[in-house]
Amino acid sequence: MKGKKKGTEPVLSKNGLTFEQAIQRLEKIVADMEGVELPLEDVIRKYEEGTRLVRFCSQKLEEAEKKIEVLTKKTDGNVALEPFEPEPGESEDTESEDEGGKLF
């Protein structure tokens, strides 16, 4: 009998998407917008959906980052558990990107 590890269940958003499904949907939206001549209303609708998905994915990544802890070896040989902190410049300000009209 196989047992699942705790915490391996996909986390669903309000609309029932997992992070991975949201990324796949974003890829499809981008491909549609790049490859097909769409009416303006469809482009706007896809852009709005894409923006919501980007925010959802960014939120999930931030939540995951907060959960990550790093094992650090001290000079005395002991191992300490410390919270993960991204290097300067790695975190992005997603709100400023939205203002610029960029999807990614």
LUMVEXMAR-614696 format. One line per 3 residues: their letters; for each residue x, y, z of N, C-alpha, C, CB. Coordinates in Angstrom, 2 decimals, decimal comma, padded with zeros to 5 digits. Glycine has a CB too. Layout:
N
a) X Y Z X Y Z X Y Z X Y Z  ... $
***
This chain:
104
mkg) 000,84 -001,17 000,00 000,00 000,00 000,00 000,88 001,23 000,00 -000,95 000,00 001,21  000,65 002,12 -000,94 001,47 003,32 -001,06 000,88 004,41 -000,19 001,56 003,78 -002,53  001,77 005,12 000,51 001,32 006,26 001,30 001,84 007,54 000,69 001,80 006,13 002,76 $
kkk) 001,02 008,56 000,74 001,45 009,85 000,21 002,14 010,62 001,30 000,26 010,64 -000,35  003,17 011,35 000,92 003,85 012,21 001,87 002,94 013,38 002,20 005,20 012,70 001,31  003,02 013,80 003,44 002,23 014,95 003,86 002,72 016,18 003,11 002,31 015,17 005,40 $
gte) 001,79 016,98 002,60 002,16 018,21 001,92 002,40 018,05 000,43 003,38 018,76 002,54  002,17 016,84 -000,12 002,38 016,66 -001,55 001,11 016,86 -002,36 002,93 015,28 -001,81  000,01 017,10 -001,68 -001,24 017,36 -002,39 -001,17 018,72 -003,08 -002,45 017,29 -001,41 $
pvl) -001,64 018,84 -004,31 -001,63 020,14 -004,98 -002,54 021,12 -004,27 -002,04 019,99 -006,45  -002,08 022,36 -004,18 -002,88 023,41 -003,56 -003,74 024,06 -004,62 -001,98 024,47 -002,85  -005,05 024,06 -004,40 -005,97 024,61 -005,38 -006,28 026,07 -005,06 -007,27 023,78 -005,40 $
skn) -006,46 026,83 -006,13 -006,87 028,22 -005,98 -008,38 028,27 -005,84 -006,39 029,07 -007,19  -008,91 029,49 -005,73 -010,36 029,67 -005,63 -011,08 029,07 -006,83 -010,70 031,15 -005,50  -010,44 029,15 -008,02 -011,10 028,63 -009,21 -010,75 027,18 -009,49 -010,73 029,48 -010,41 $
glt) -010,08 026,50 -008,53 -009,81 025,09 -008,65 -008,52 024,73 -009,37 -010,91 024,46 -009,33  -007,69 025,70 -009,72 -006,43 025,42 -010,41 -005,29 025,21 -009,43 -006,09 026,55 -011,37  -004,41 024,30 -009,76 -003,15 024,18 -009,03 -002,16 025,17 -009,64 -002,59 022,71 -009,07 $
feq) -001,04 025,37 -008,98 000,00 026,24 -009,51 000,42 025,76 -010,90 001,23 026,28 -008,55  000,63 024,45 -011,03 001,08 023,89 -012,30 000,05 024,08 -013,40 001,39 022,40 -012,13  -001,23 023,91 -013,06 -002,28 024,13 -014,05 -002,36 025,60 -014,46 -003,63 023,66 -013,50 $
aiq) -002,14 026,49 -013,50 -002,16 027,93 -013,80 -001,02 028,28 -014,76 -002,05 028,76 -012,50  000,15 027,70 -014,55 001,29 027,95 -015,45 000,97 027,43 -016,85 002,58 027,27 -014,91  000,40 026,23 -016,94 000,03 025,68 -018,25 -000,99 026,56 -018,95 -000,53 024,25 -018,09 $
rle) -001,96 027,06 -018,19 -002,98 027,94 -018,78 -002,34 029,24 -019,27 -004,09 028,25 -017,76  -001,41 029,79 -018,49 -000,70 030,99 -018,92 000,05 030,76 -020,22 000,27 031,45 -017,82  000,73 029,61 -020,32 001,46 029,29 -021,55 000,51 029,22 -022,74 002,21 027,95 -021,39 $
kiv) -000,67 028,64 -022,53 -001,67 028,55 -023,61 -002,16 029,93 -024,01 -002,86 027,66 -023,17  -002,42 030,79 -023,03 -002,88 032,15 -023,32 -001,83 032,90 -024,14 -003,18 032,92 -022,02  -000,58 032,81 -023,73 000,49 033,49 -024,46 000,59 032,97 -025,89 001,85 033,31 -023,73 $
adm) 000,54 031,64 -026,04 000,60 031,06 -027,38 -000,57 031,53 -028,25 000,61 029,52 -027,29  -001,76 031,56 -027,67 -002,94 032,02 -028,41 -002,78 033,47 -028,84 -004,20 031,86 -027,56  -002,30 034,30 -027,94 -002,18 035,73 -028,24 -001,07 036,00 -029,25 -001,91 036,51 -026,96 $
egv) -000,05 035,18 -029,24 001,06 035,37 -030,18 000,78 034,78 -031,56 002,32 034,75 -029,62  000,03 033,68 -031,60 -000,08 032,94 -032,83 -001,35 033,10 -033,63 000,09 031,57 -032,54  -002,37 033,68 -033,06 -003,66 033,73 -033,73 -004,14 035,17 -033,79 -004,70 032,83 -033,00 $
elp) -004,77 035,49 -034,88 -005,39 036,80 -035,04 -006,72 036,75 -034,28 -005,61 037,18 -036,58  -006,76 037,41 -033,11 -007,95 037,38 -032,27 -008,67 038,72 -032,29 -007,58 037,00 -030,84  -009,99 038,69 -032,13 -010,72 039,95 -031,99 -010,26 040,66 -030,71 -012,26 039,70 -031,96 $
led) -010,36 041,96 -030,70 -009,90 042,77 -029,58 -010,51 042,31 -028,26 -010,22 044,23 -029,82  -011,80 042,01 -028,24 -012,46 041,57 -027,01 -011,83 040,30 -026,46 -013,95 041,35 -027,25  -011,48 039,36 -027,35 -010,84 038,11 -026,91 -009,45 038,39 -026,35 -010,76 037,11 -028,08 $
vir) -008,71 039,28 -026,98 -007,36 039,63 -026,50 -007,46 040,24 -025,11 -006,67 040,61 -027,49  -008,40 041,14 -024,92 -008,57 041,79 -023,61 -008,95 040,76 -022,56 -009,65 042,91 -023,70  -009,87 039,87 -022,89 -010,30 038,83 -021,95 -009,13 037,91 -021,58 -011,45 038,01 -022,56 $
kye) -008,34 037,52 -022,57 -007,19 036,66 -022,29 -006,13 037,39 -021,47 -006,57 036,15 -023,61  -005,93 038,67 -021,77 -004,96 039,46 -021,01 -005,39 039,56 -019,55 -004,82 040,87 -021,63  -006,67 039,81 -019,31 -007,18 039,90 -017,94 -007,02 038,58 -017,20 -008,66 040,33 -017,94 $
egt) -007,34 037,48 -017,89 -007,18 036,16 -017,27 -005,71 035,90 -016,98 -007,75 035,06 -018,18  -004,85 036,23 -017,92 -003,41 036,05 -017,73 -002,88 036,84 -016,56 -002,67 036,43 -018,98  -003,36 038,07 -016,40 -002,94 038,90 -015,28 -003,35 038,28 -013,95 -003,52 040,31 -015,41 $
rlv) -004,57 037,76 -013,90 -005,03 037,09 -012,67 -004,17 035,85 -012,38 -006,53 036,68 -012,79  -003,85 035,09 -013,41 -003,03 033,90 -013,23 -001,61 034,25 -012,78 -002,98 033,10 -014,52  -001,05 035,32 -013,32 000,29 035,76 -012,90 000,27 036,12 -011,42 000,78 036,97 -013,75 $
rfc) -000,75 036,85 -011,00 -000,85 037,22 -009,58 -000,99 035,97 -008,71 -002,05 038,16 -009,35  -001,83 035,03 -009,13 -002,01 033,78 -008,38 -000,68 033,03 -008,26 -003,06 032,89 -009,06  000,03 032,88 -009,38 001,31 032,15 -009,36 002,34 032,87 -008,49 001,84 031,98 -010,78 $
sqk) 002,39 034,18 -008,59 003,33 034,96 -007,78 003,03 034,78 -006,29 003,26 036,45 -008,15  001,76 034,78 -005,94 001,36 034,59 -004,55 001,78 033,21 -004,06 -000,17 034,77 -004,39  001,56 032,19 -004,88 001,92 030,83 -004,49 003,44 030,69 -004,33 001,41 029,82 -005,53 $
lee) 004,21 031,33 -005,21 005,66 031,28 -005,09 006,13 031,99 -003,82 006,32 031,92 -006,32  005,53 033,12 -003,49 005,88 033,84 -002,26 005,56 032,99 -001,04 005,12 035,19 -002,19  004,41 032,32 -001,05 004,04 031,45 000,06 005,03 030,30 000,20 002,61 030,90 -000,14 $
aek) 005,43 029,72 -000,91 006,40 028,62 -000,87 007,75 029,11 -000,36 006,55 027,98 -002,27  008,16 030,28 -000,78 009,43 030,84 -000,35 009,45 031,04 001,16 009,71 032,17 -001,06  008,33 031,47 001,72 008,26 031,68 003,16 008,36 030,37 003,93 006,97 032,40 003,52 $
kie) 007,95 029,28 003,30 007,98 027,98 003,97 009,35 027,31 003,92 006,96 027,07 003,34  010,17 027,76 002,99 011,47 027,12 002,81 012,41 027,52 003,93 012,07 027,48 001,45  013,07 026,54 004,48 014,09 026,81 005,48 015,38 026,18 005,00 013,68 026,26 006,89 $
vlt) 016,48 026,81 005,36 017,78 026,36 004,89 018,59 025,81 006,06 018,54 027,52 004,20  019,21 024,67 005,84 020,12 024,13 006,83 021,49 024,76 006,60 020,20 022,57 006,75  022,03 025,38 007,64 023,32 026,05 007,54 024,28 025,40 008,52 023,18 027,57 007,81 $
kkt) 025,48 025,09 008,05 026,49 024,50 008,91 027,30 025,63 009,54 027,40 023,52 008,11  027,33 025,66 010,85 028,05 026,67 011,59 029,54 026,30 011,65 027,47 026,82 013,02  030,38 027,25 012,03 031,83 027,01 012,09 032,19 025,95 013,12 032,57 028,31 012,42 $
dgn) 031,35 025,78 014,15 031,64 024,76 015,17 031,18 023,36 014,76 030,98 025,14 016,49  030,62 023,25 013,53 030,20 021,95 013,03 028,74 021,65 013,24 031,00 020,90 013,66  028,07 022,41 014,08 026,64 022,21 014,31 025,84 022,72 013,12 026,19 022,92 015,60 $
val) 024,69 022,12 012,93 023,80 022,52 011,85 022,64 023,31 012,44 023,28 021,29 011,04  022,33 024,45 011,82 021,23 025,28 012,30 020,20 025,45 011,19 021,74 026,66 012,78  018,96 025,52 011,59 017,86 025,72 010,66 017,55 027,21 010,62 016,60 024,89 011,07 $
epf) 017,63 027,81 009,44 017,39 029,24 009,28 016,37 029,47 008,18 018,70 029,99 008,97  015,60 030,55 008,28 014,64 030,85 007,21 015,36 031,21 005,92 013,70 031,99 007,63  014,74 030,86 004,81 015,29 031,19 003,50 015,11 032,68 003,24 014,61 030,36 002,39 $
epe) 016,17 033,31 002,79 016,09 034,71 002,38 016,71 034,82 001,00 016,80 035,65 003,41  015,93 035,29 000,02 016,48 035,41 -001,34 017,60 036,44 -001,38 015,37 035,80 -002,34  018,50 036,24 -002,32 019,57 037,20 -002,49 019,00 038,51 -003,00 020,66 036,66 -003,44 $
pge) 019,65 039,64 -002,68 019,14 040,93 -003,15 018,98 040,94 -004,67 020,08 042,07 -002,73  017,85 041,48 -005,12 017,58 041,57 -006,55 016,84 040,39 -007,12 018,85 041,73 -007,28  016,66 039,32 -006,34 015,95 038,13 -006,86 014,45 038,28 -006,80 016,36 036,90 -006,09 $
sed) 013,93 038,96 -005,77 012,48 039,10 -005,68 012,03 040,21 -006,61 012,03 039,39 -004,23  010,88 039,96 -007,26 010,37 040,92 -008,23 009,17 041,64 -007,67 010,01 040,23 -009,55  009,01 042,87 -008,04 007,83 043,64 -007,66 006,81 043,47 -008,77 008,18 045,14 -007,41 $
tes) 005,87 042,54 -008,59 004,92 042,22 -009,66 003,96 043,35 -009,94 004,15 040,98 -009,30  003,67 044,18 -008,95 002,74 045,26 -009,19 003,29 046,27 -010,18 002,39 045,95 -007,90  004,58 046,57 -010,10 005,15 047,54 -011,03 005,16 046,99 -012,44 006,57 047,93 -010,60 $
ede) 005,29 045,66 -012,59 005,24 045,06 -013,91 003,85 045,17 -014,50 005,68 043,61 -013,85  002,81 045,00 -013,66 001,44 045,10 -014,15 001,17 046,50 -014,69 000,46 044,76 -013,04  001,70 047,52 -014,02 001,49 048,89 -014,47 002,11 049,12 -015,83 002,06 049,86 -013,47 $
ggk) 003,18 048,41 -016,15 003,85 048,59 -017,43 003,17 047,84 -018,55 005,28 048,15 -017,32  002,14 047,06 -018,25 001,41 046,34 -019,28 002,08 045,04 -019,69 001,25 047,22 -020,46  003,06 044,57 -018,94 003,72 043,31 -019,28 002,96 042,16 -018,64 005,20 043,33 -018,83 $
lf) 002,82 041,09 -019,38 002,18 039,90 -018,84 003,16 039,11 -018,02 001,60 039,03 -019,96  004,41 039,11 -018,39 005,45 038,38 -017,65 006,54 039,32 -017,27 006,02 037,22 -018,47 $
***
